[in-house]
Every structure is written in C-alpha cells, then in structure tokens.
Amino acid sequence: MTTAEIGDIIEFQDGLRGKVEKVNENSVIVDLTIMENFASLEMEEKTVINHKRYKIIESSSSK
C-alpha cells in the first residue's frame, strides 16, 4: 500500500476528493474545499481518512 504525502490529491468514499494536509501513522488529514461542489455538500472543510480507505489520484511529487 502506498501512503499519500502532503499535497497529494486523494479519492475516498464514493468519489469524494481532497488534498492531503498532514500525514499521521494510520491516517491523513484532508482538505475537502478543493472540490468544485464542496459548498453544496454541507460537510466540514477537513476530515481524517485511514490509509486503507483512499487511493492517490494525483501525486504532489509529479508536479
């Protein structure tokens, strides 16, 4: 399993996407405000996702 790094864009839970802000031992903290439809989702700006529950969409090291 590849662990996300700060700045990576990840996808989780039925297509939600976010930008990784912090990497913890078992999880990442993600900023959800990068999604175009964020305002209509009525969610918090940030969430915690376990490493087992996401896939990396865009790596920050590839920019």
Helices and strands as residue ranges (DSSP letters): E 9-12, E 16-23, E 27-31, G 32-34, H 38-41, E 46-50, G 51-53, E 54-58, G 60-62
